[in-house]
Amino acid sequence: MKTPFDKLPDGSQAYTYTLTDGVITAEITDYGATILRLLVPDREGKLGDVALGFDTIAEYKKSTTFFGTVVGRGANRTKNGQFTLNGKQYQLGRNDGPNNLHCGPDFYKDRLWTVEEASENVLRLRLESPDGDQGFPGNATIRVTYTVMDRGLYITYDALCDQDTVFNLTNHCYFNLAGHDRPEKAMDQVLMLPARHFTPDDAENIPTGELRSVEGTPMDFRTPKAIGRDIGMDYDALKLQNGYDHNFEVWCNPCAVLTDPESGRTMEVITDRCGVQFYSGNFLVGEKGKGGVSYCFRGGICLETQFYPDAINHPDWQQPITRAGQPFHSETAYIFK
């Protein structure tokens, strides 16, 4: 179902597309290819919206929370906004201190995507990204497909470029399985991450290059635990980032399982990427979200599937480089139990 959402500053109309499999429902807008709502039943069958978001384009445009948006070409942070490819250095915007965050300041979240297919349970959107866009080489065509089926939201990323370039696409949805309107419950969610190591960051959230074992640290989620249980521990990685905001290895699937004990909602994350960024909403400062809900500090969490942050500057890590004419393809699913 297609309905008007809001208008862009230039007067262009953005629309909302409702996808459902009869059990869960996703509402997605062509503005930023953004997840607006994600309605999931609890153990009694009552639907609740588990995705944080806003009601207007003006709020999405103003905010740097990236609620539900597609992030690219290169997700996460790039040190000094610089990388070298084929012997040439490229400069991205410096929008996070000296570094680049989510390829700003000209974010994909603030663009109107072209709808190529819309049906009861599938939405495919396209974005044309010209050579030099955000500082990246090559004319790129990027497609994101949302499919709702079998109690899951499946996201497929496809891209093609006429030059060697960087592709590291993800979705920045904030989840609260208690319901987006109960932000005070977000840290009560129970998380399981089978990751054996994570990548510690420096004070600017840039990976140091270390692959550190989670053994014996508050970063160990191999046994499920409440997110808030250890978040205040005196541990360097947590203190530097004021909570969880770290990349964890993906070596098996599901790579994460999130549960809200009160509602009974459980979400499995399945991906073909090598990393997942677990972020505990440490930069939320009471933004007024949907229906006037105030999203308090740590009022939602992200599980962003991707290459390791700043991998382009760590040649020993799996690289986010796609060669000219070579199709890029990636899949992630959020499945609800």
Phi, psi and chi 1 to 4 in degrees:
 res  aa     phi    psi   chi1   chi2   chi3   chi4
   1 MET       -  132.4 -177.5  173.0   64.8      -
   2 LYS  -110.2  126.4  174.5 -177.1  175.8 -178.9
   3 THR  -137.4  151.8   56.1      -      -      -
   4 PRO   -62.8  138.6  -22.0   33.5      -      -
   5 PHE  -102.9  -65.7  171.5   48.9      -      -
   6 ASP  -167.5  171.6 -161.9   -0.3      -      -
   7 LYS  -108.4  143.7  -71.4 -171.3  176.2 -178.7
   8 LEU   -75.2  164.7  -81.4   66.9      -      -
   9 PRO   -55.5  -29.2  -28.7   36.5      -      -
  10 ASP   -85.3    4.1   66.3    1.5      -      -
  11 GLY    94.5   -6.9      -      -      -      -
  12 SER   -64.3  143.5  -58.7      -      -      -
  13 GLN   -93.2  127.9  179.4   69.5   55.0      -
  14 ALA  -100.6  149.0      -      -      -      -
  15 TYR  -123.0  157.2  -69.4   90.2      -      -
  16 THR  -106.1  137.5  -62.8      -      -      -
  17 TYR  -119.1  125.6  -63.8   81.5      -      -
  18 THR  -100.9  123.6  -58.5      -      -      -
  19 LEU  -116.9  138.9  -47.1  179.3      -      -
  20 THR  -151.3  151.1 -173.9      -      -      -
  21 ASP  -112.0   12.4   64.0   -7.5      -      -
  22 GLY    91.8   -9.7      -      -      -      -
  23 VAL  -119.6  -54.8  178.9      -      -      -
  24 ILE  -111.7  156.5   70.9  169.1      -      -
  25 THR  -134.0  133.6  -62.0      -      -      -
  26 ALA  -118.1  134.6      -      -      -      -
  27 GLU  -111.9  122.4  -65.5 -178.6   10.8      -
  28 ILE  -129.7  139.6  -62.5  161.5      -      -
  29 THR  -109.2  151.5  176.2      -      -      -
  30 ASP   -75.2   -7.4   48.4    7.3      -      -
  31 TYR   -80.3  106.8  177.0   72.3      -      -
  32 GLY    74.0    7.5      -      -      -      -
  33 ALA    50.2   47.0      -      -      -      -
  34 THR   -96.2  136.6  -59.7      -      -      -
  35 ILE   -77.9  114.2  -61.1  169.1      -      -
  36 LEU   -87.6  -43.9  -64.2  176.5      -      -
  37 ARG  -144.2  150.9  -69.4  174.4  179.8   81.0
  38 LEU  -141.6  103.2 -169.1   52.7      -      -
  39 LEU   -96.7  120.6  -56.1  174.5      -      -
  40 VAL  -132.9  136.1  178.7      -      -      -
  41 PRO   -74.5  148.6   25.8  -32.9      -      -
  42 ASP   -89.7 -169.3   63.5   10.6      -      -
  43 ARG   -66.2  -18.3   63.0  165.5   57.9   91.2
  44 GLU   -96.2   -0.2  -55.9  -61.5  -28.1      -
  45 GLY    91.0    2.0      -      -      -      -
  46 LYS   -79.3  129.3 -179.3 -178.6  177.2 -178.3
  47 LEU   -77.3  141.2  -70.8  175.5      -      -
  48 GLY  -140.7  145.7      -      -      -      -
  49 ASP   -84.6  116.5 -176.6    0.8      -      -
  50 VAL  -104.5    8.2  -59.0      -      -      -
  51 ALA  -116.0  129.1      -      -      -      -
  52 LEU   -71.7  151.2  -82.6   59.8      -      -
  53 GLY  -178.6 -176.3      -      -      -      -
  54 PHE  -118.3  170.8  -64.9  115.6      -      -
  55 ASP   -98.5  -16.3  -71.8  -36.8      -      -
  56 THR  -135.5  157.6   68.2      -      -      -
  57 ILE   -65.1  -37.7  -78.0  178.7      -      -
  58 ALA   -57.1  -38.9      -      -      -      -
  59 GLU   -70.1  -41.4  -68.1  168.3  -52.9      -
  60 TYR   -63.0  -41.8  -82.5  104.8      -      -
  61 LYS   -67.0  -39.6 -171.5  170.1 -179.1   60.9
  62 LYS   -71.9  -34.3  178.9 -178.8  177.4 -178.7
  63 SER   -80.3  149.9  176.0      -      -      -
  64 THR  -111.5   24.0   56.2      -      -      -
  65 THR   -80.9  -24.7   56.6      -      -      -
  66 PHE    62.5   35.2  -58.5   93.2      -      -
  67 PHE   -52.8  114.8  -72.0  152.5      -      -
  68 GLY    68.2    9.4      -      -      -      -
  69 THR   -92.0  159.2   64.8      -      -      -
  70 VAL   -82.4  133.3  169.6      -      -      -
  71 VAL  -114.9  131.3  179.3      -      -      -
  72 GLY  -176.4  177.9      -      -      -      -
  73 ARG   -66.2  -30.8  -72.4 -173.0 -158.8 -174.5
  74 GLY  -119.6  107.8      -      -      -      -
  75 ALA   -67.8  161.7      -      -      -      -
  76 ASN    70.9 -154.1 -141.2  -57.9      -      -
  77 ARG  -103.4  146.7  -69.8  172.5  173.1   84.5
  78 THR  -124.0  123.7  -57.9      -      -      -
  79 LYS   -61.6  128.4 -174.5  173.7 -177.8  177.7
  80 ASN    58.5   10.6  -64.5  -38.2      -      -
  81 GLY    62.4   27.0      -      -      -      -
  82 GLN  -128.0  147.4  -65.0  177.2  -18.0      -
  83 PHE  -155.1  159.0   66.7   91.7      -      -
  84 THR  -116.0  130.4  -60.2      -      -      -
  85 LEU  -135.5  124.8  179.5   59.0      -      -
  86 ASN    55.3   37.8  -62.0  -27.4      -      -
  87 GLY    80.9    0.1      -      -      -      -
  88 LYS  -111.6  135.8 -178.8  178.5  178.1  179.6
  89 GLN   -90.5  136.5 -172.4  176.9   83.8      -
  90 TYR  -117.2  141.3  -66.6   88.8      -      -
  91 GLN  -114.8  120.4 -178.6   66.2   59.2      -
  92 LEU   -96.1  171.9  -48.4  179.6      -      -
  93 GLY   -64.9  148.6      -      -      -      -
  94 ARG  -104.2   91.9  -72.5  175.7  167.5  147.5
  95 ASN  -115.4    9.9   65.0  -38.5      -      -
  96 ASP  -141.6   74.7 -172.5   45.9      -      -
  97 GLY    66.0 -132.5      -      -      -      -
  98 PRO   -81.4   -1.5   31.2  -35.3      -      -
  99 ASN  -108.9  170.5  -53.0  -52.1      -      -
 100 ASN  -103.9  136.5  178.6  -93.2      -      -
 101 LEU  -121.6  119.9  173.5   62.4      -      -
 102 HIS    54.5   28.3  -62.7  -33.7      -      -
 103 CYS    67.5   28.5  -60.7      -      -      -
 104 GLY   -75.9  172.6      -      -      -      -
 105 PRO   -87.3   -7.8   30.4  -34.7      -      -
 106 ASP   -92.4   75.0 -169.8    9.2      -      -
 107 PHE   -72.7  151.0  -58.3  106.6      -      -
 108 TYR   -64.7  -24.1  -75.3  179.2      -      -
 109 LYS   -65.4  -20.3   75.7  178.4 -177.3   69.0
 110 ASP  -102.0   17.9  -63.0  -38.3      -      -
 111 ARG  -115.3  150.2  -52.9 -172.2 -165.9 -174.9
 112 LEU   -89.2  117.4 -165.7   62.4      -      -
 113 TRP   -86.7  155.5  -67.6   53.4      -      -
 114 THR   -90.6  129.0  -60.6      -      -      -
 115 VAL   -84.8  122.0  173.8      -      -      -
 116 GLU  -100.2  -29.3  -70.3 -168.1  -32.5      -
 117 GLU  -150.4  136.6  178.0 -175.8  -10.1      -
 118 ALA  -144.9  119.6      -      -      -      -
 119 SER  -135.8 -168.4   65.7      -      -      -
 120 GLU   -60.0  -34.1 -178.4 -178.8   12.7      -
 121 ASN  -133.7    9.2   70.0  -38.5      -      -
 122 VAL  -132.5  136.4  176.7      -      -      -
 123 LEU  -136.4  120.7  177.4   66.4      -      -
 124 ARG  -116.1  128.8 -176.9  165.9   63.0 -113.0
 125 LEU  -122.3  150.1  -55.0  113.2      -      -
 126 ARG  -127.3  143.5 -174.2 -173.7   79.4 -113.9
 127 LEU  -132.8  130.8 -176.6   70.1      -      -
 128 GLU   -95.3  123.6  -60.8  -65.0  -22.7      -
 129 SER  -119.2  104.8  178.2      -      -      -
 130 PRO   -71.8  164.2   26.5  -34.0      -      -
 131 ASP   -54.2  129.3 -178.0   29.5      -      -
 132 GLY    90.1   -9.5      -      -      -      -
 133 ASP   -58.3  126.5 -173.4   16.8      -      -
 134 GLN    62.6    4.5  -59.6  174.9  -36.8      -
 135 GLY   101.6   -0.4      -      -      -      -
 136 PHE   -91.1  149.0  -68.7   99.1      -      -
 137 PRO   -79.8  147.7   28.2  -34.0      -      -
 138 GLY    94.3  146.9      -      -      -      -
 139 ASN   -83.1  119.0  -62.3  -68.4      -      -
 140 ALA  -119.6  141.4      -      -      -      -
 141 THR  -110.7  124.0  -62.1      -      -      -
 142 ILE  -119.7  132.8  -62.8  164.6      -      -
 143 ARG  -125.6  137.5  -70.6 -179.2  171.9   87.7
 144 VAL  -124.4  127.7  176.2      -      -      -
 145 THR  -118.0  124.6  -55.7      -      -      -
 146 TYR  -102.9  130.7  -67.8  100.1      -      -
 147 THR  -131.2  130.2  -56.5      -      -      -
 148 VAL  -106.8  116.4  174.1      -      -      -
 149 MET  -161.5  153.4   64.7  179.4 -175.3      -
 150 ASP    49.6   44.5  -58.7  -30.7      -      -
 151 ARG    64.1   25.6  -60.2 -179.8   65.5   96.2
 152 GLY  -136.7  156.3      -      -      -      -
 153 LEU  -106.2  113.7  175.7   62.7      -      -
 154 TYR  -104.5  129.6  -65.1   76.3      -      -
 155 ILE  -119.9  125.1  -50.8  176.4      -      -
 156 THR  -117.8  131.6  -58.9      -      -      -
 157 TYR  -112.5  128.2  -53.6   92.7      -      -
 158 ASP  -132.3  141.7  -68.4  -78.1      -      -
 159 ALA  -153.5  155.9      -      -      -      -
 160 LEU  -147.1  137.9 -166.2   66.1      -      -
 161 CYS  -137.1  150.5 -168.8      -      -      -
 162 ASP   -89.4    0.9   60.4    1.9      -      -
 163 GLN  -135.0  159.8  -64.1 -176.1   41.4      -
 164 ASP   -58.5  134.6  -66.0   -3.7      -      -
 165 THR  -153.5 -176.1 -164.6      -      -      -
 166 VAL  -106.4  128.9  169.9      -      -      -
 167 PHE  -128.1  119.8  -76.5  128.1      -      -
 168 ASN  -148.0   83.7 -174.1   18.9      -      -
 169 LEU   -99.0  140.8  -58.7  162.2      -      -
 170 THR  -151.2  175.3 -167.7      -      -      -
 171 ASN  -116.2  139.6 -172.3  -77.5      -      -
 172 HIS  -105.5   40.3 -151.2  -68.6      -      -
 173 CYS   -68.1  137.2 -167.2      -      -      -
 174 TYR   -98.7  126.8  -71.4   65.0      -      -
 175 PHE  -108.6  140.2  -63.4  100.6      -      -
 176 ASN  -142.4  100.7 -176.9   -3.5      -      -
 177 LEU   -70.0  -11.1  -61.2 -172.1      -      -
 178 ALA   -76.1  -16.2      -      -      -      -
 179 GLY   120.3  139.1      -      -      -      -
 180 HIS   -60.9  -24.1   86.9   98.8      -      -
 181 ASP   -88.1   11.5   53.6   -9.1      -      -
 182 ARG  -128.1   59.2  -56.0 -172.9   71.3 -166.6
 183 PRO   -60.5  -26.0   21.4  -33.1      -      -
 184 GLU   -67.2  -12.5   73.0  -77.9   -2.1      -
 185 LYS   -96.6   -4.6  -66.1  -71.4 -173.3  178.6
 186 ALA   -60.2  -39.3      -      -      -      -
 187 MET   -77.4   -7.6  -67.9  -62.9   99.9      -
 188 ASP   -83.2  -12.2  -65.4  -21.0      -      -
 189 GLN   -60.1  143.5  -66.2  177.1  103.0      -
 190 VAL  -100.1  129.3  173.6      -      -      -
 191 LEU  -118.7  139.0  179.2   64.3      -      -
 192 MET  -121.8  123.4 -171.2  -81.1  -71.7      -
 193 LEU  -124.8  116.8  -71.9  169.3      -      -
 194 PRO   -75.7    3.2   24.3  -30.8      -      -
 195 ALA   -57.3  137.2      -      -      -      -
 196 ARG   -92.6  -21.0  -59.1  160.6  -62.9 -174.2
 197 HIS  -144.9  163.1   69.0 -112.5      -      -
 198 PHE  -134.9  171.4   73.4  103.0      -      -
 199 THR  -109.9  104.3   54.7      -      -      -
 200 PRO   -62.1  150.9  -17.8   30.1      -      -
 201 ASP  -112.8  162.1  -61.9  -26.3      -      -
 202 ASP   -85.6 -170.7   62.5   19.5      -      -
 203 ALA   -67.0  -14.5      -      -      -      -
 204 GLU  -102.7   16.6  -65.0  175.2  -13.7      -
 205 ASN    65.6   24.6  -71.7   73.0      -      -
 206 ILE  -100.6  128.8  -61.2  -66.6      -      -
 207 PRO   -55.9  137.7  -26.4   35.8      -      -
 208 THR   -78.0  -17.2   62.4      -      -      -
 209 GLY   105.1  -13.0      -      -      -      -
 210 GLU   -75.3  141.9  177.5 -172.7    0.4      -
 211 LEU  -108.9  104.7  -58.2  179.7      -      -
 212 ARG  -103.8  135.7 -174.6 -176.2  -61.8 -179.8
 213 SER   -65.4  142.8  172.6      -      -      -
 214 VAL   -81.9  -11.9  -59.1      -      -      -
 215 GLU   -53.6  126.3 -176.2   76.0   34.1      -
 216 GLY    72.5   17.3      -      -      -      -
 217 THR  -125.4  163.3   78.5      -      -      -
 218 PRO   -70.0   -1.6   21.8  -31.5      -      -
 219 MET   -86.0   -1.4  -44.2  -57.5  -77.1      -
 220 ASP   -85.9  107.7 -167.7  -13.4      -      -
 221 PHE  -114.6   21.4  -76.0   86.1      -      -
 222 ARG   -66.0  -31.8  -69.0  174.6  -64.1  178.0
 223 THR   -99.5  124.6  -61.8      -      -      -
 224 PRO   -54.7  140.7  -23.4   32.9      -      -
 225 LYS  -153.1  158.5   64.4 -178.9  179.8 -177.9
 226 ALA   -63.8  136.6      -      -      -      -
 227 ILE   -59.0  -37.0  -65.5  168.8      -      -
 228 GLY   -79.3   -6.2      -      -      -      -
 229 ARG   -60.8  -48.3 -168.0 -171.6   81.2  176.5
 230 ASP  -111.1    5.2  -62.2  -25.9      -      -
 231 ILE   -64.1  -23.2 -158.5  168.4      -      -
 232 GLY   -97.6   11.0      -      -      -      -
 233 MET   -67.9  154.7  -72.4 -174.3   65.7      -
 234 ASP   -81.3   81.6 -174.7   11.3      -      -
 235 TYR  -136.7  132.9 -176.3   66.5      -      -
 236 ASP   -55.5  -44.6   61.7  -18.9      -      -
 237 ALA   -63.6  -37.4      -      -      -      -
 238 LEU   -74.3  -38.6  -70.2  175.3      -      -
 239 LYS   -68.5  -39.1  -68.0  176.1   71.5  175.5
 240 LEU   -64.4  -36.9  -80.3  170.8      -      -
 241 GLN  -103.2    4.0  -88.3   62.9   58.2      -
 242 ASN    58.6   36.8 -162.8   26.5      -      -
 243 GLY   134.4 -163.3      -      -      -      -
 244 TYR   -82.5  124.9  -62.8  105.9      -      -
 245 ASP  -159.6   65.4 -168.6    2.9      -      -
 246 HIS  -137.9  152.2  -58.3   85.1      -      -
 247 ASN   -88.4  130.7  167.3   70.6      -      -
 248 PHE  -115.0  146.8  -70.8   77.1      -      -
 249 GLU   -65.3  150.6   70.0  156.9  -16.9      -
 250 VAL  -115.6  116.3  172.1      -      -      -
 251 TRP  -126.1   -6.1   67.3  -84.6      -      -
 252 CYS  -155.0  169.2   66.3      -      -      -
 253 ASN  -127.8  144.3  -83.3  -54.5      -      -
 254 PRO   -64.4  143.2   22.8  -31.7      -      -
 255 CYS   -83.5  -11.2   67.2      -      -      -
 256 ALA  -158.4  146.5      -      -      -      -
 257 VAL  -133.9  122.4  179.2      -      -      -
 258 LEU  -114.7  134.4 -175.3   67.4      -      -
 259 THR  -135.0  139.9  -59.3      -      -      -
 260 ASP  -105.2  110.1  173.1   52.8      -      -
 261 PRO   -60.2  -33.4  -21.4   32.7      -      -
 262 GLU   -71.9  -47.2 -173.5  173.7  -50.1      -
 263 SER   -86.6  -21.4   69.2      -      -      -
 264 GLY    84.1   -0.9      -      -      -      -
 265 ARG   -69.2  135.4  -64.1 -174.4 -176.9   98.2
 266 THR  -131.7  139.3  -65.8      -      -      -
 267 MET  -127.8  126.0 -179.4 -178.4   77.1      -
 268 GLU  -100.5  139.6  -65.1 -178.1   -9.3      -
 269 VAL  -110.6  125.1 -176.1      -      -      -
 270 ILE  -125.8  133.3  -63.1  172.9      -      -
 271 THR  -152.1  162.9 -172.4      -      -      -
 272 ASP  -103.6    6.3   56.9    7.3      -      -
 273 ARG   -83.1  166.1  -64.0  -62.5   85.5 -170.7
 274 CYS   -93.2   -9.0   59.6      -      -      -
 275 GLY  -143.7  159.2      -      -      -      -
 276 VAL  -138.1  126.7   56.6      -      -      -
 277 GLN   -88.8  115.5 -176.9   85.7    5.6      -
 278 PHE   -98.5  118.4  165.7   39.5      -      -
 279 TYR  -126.3  128.1  169.0   54.1      -      -
 280 SER   -99.4   26.5   54.4      -      -      -
 281 GLY    66.8   37.5      -      -      -      -
 282 ASN   -72.0  -14.5  -47.8  -45.3      -      -
 283 PHE  -104.3    5.0  -68.6  102.5      -      -
 284 LEU   -71.6  133.3  -65.0  178.4      -      -
 285 VAL  -131.3   33.8  -68.1      -      -      -
 286 GLY    88.2   26.0      -      -      -      -
 287 GLU   -54.8  137.6  -71.7   86.7   -8.7      -
 288 LYS   -81.1  112.7  -64.7  -63.5 -178.2 -176.7
 289 GLY  -101.3 -154.6      -      -      -      -
 290 LYS   -56.0  133.5  -67.4  177.1  -71.1 -171.3
 291 GLY    66.1   17.4      -      -      -      -
 292 GLY    81.3    8.5      -      -      -      -
 293 VAL   -66.0  134.9  174.0      -      -      -
 294 SER   -92.4  115.9  178.3      -      -      -
 295 TYR   -86.2   98.5  -64.9  136.5      -      -
 296 CYS   -72.8  169.5   62.0      -      -      -
 297 PHE   -46.0  123.3  176.8   57.9      -      -
 298 ARG    60.2   41.3  -63.1  176.5  179.8  163.4
 299 GLY   -90.0    6.9      -      -      -      -
 300 GLY  -172.4  162.0      -      -      -      -
 301 ILE  -129.8  152.5   71.5  113.4      -      -
 302 CYS  -114.7  145.6  -59.7      -      -      -
 303 LEU  -131.6   88.3  -66.9  163.6      -      -
 304 GLU   -97.5  114.0  -53.6  158.3   65.1      -
 305 THR   -83.0  133.3   56.6      -      -      -
 306 GLN  -173.3  174.8   56.0 -167.3 -100.7      -
 307 PHE   -68.0  162.4  -71.8   98.5      -      -
 308 TYR   -59.5  143.9  -72.4    8.2      -      -
 309 PRO   -58.6  140.0  -20.1   30.8      -      -
 310 ASP    58.7   24.1 -162.2   37.9      -      -
 311 ALA   -60.3  -30.5      -      -      -      -
 312 ILE   -59.6  -24.1 -169.5   68.8      -      -
 313 ASN  -101.5   11.3  -69.0  -46.8      -      -
 314 HIS  -129.5   83.7  -64.9  -90.4      -      -
 315 PRO   -61.5  -15.3   17.1  -28.7      -      -
 316 ASP   -83.8   -6.9   52.3  -33.5      -      -
 317 TRP   -94.5  161.1  -69.2   -7.2      -      -
 318 GLN   -57.0  130.3 -172.0  172.0  -28.5      -
 319 GLN   -95.3  141.2  -69.9  -64.8  -70.8      -
 320 PRO   -88.7   31.8   33.9  -35.1      -      -
 321 ILE   -93.6  130.6  -62.0  169.6      -      -
 322 THR  -117.4  128.4  -61.5      -      -      -
 323 ARG   -78.5  157.5  -60.6  -60.9  176.6 -174.4
 324 ALA   -54.2  129.0      -      -      -      -
 325 GLY    77.1   -1.6      -      -      -      -
 326 GLN   -92.8  123.1  173.5 -173.4  -23.2      -
 327 PRO   -66.8  136.7  -19.0   31.6      -      -
 328 PHE   -97.5  135.4  170.6   88.3      -      -
 329 HIS  -145.6  134.7  179.7   80.8      -      -
 330 SER  -149.6  149.5  176.8      -      -      -
 331 GLU  -135.4  139.3  -60.3  178.9    7.1      -
 332 THR  -140.3  142.1  -68.2      -      -      -
 333 ALA  -130.8  139.7      -      -      -      -
 334 TYR  -113.6  107.4  -61.1   97.4      -      -
 335 ILE  -111.0  130.7  -59.2  172.7      -      -
 336 PHE  -106.4  136.3  -63.6   89.6      -      -
 337 LYS  -112.3      -  -55.8  -75.5 -175.0  173.0
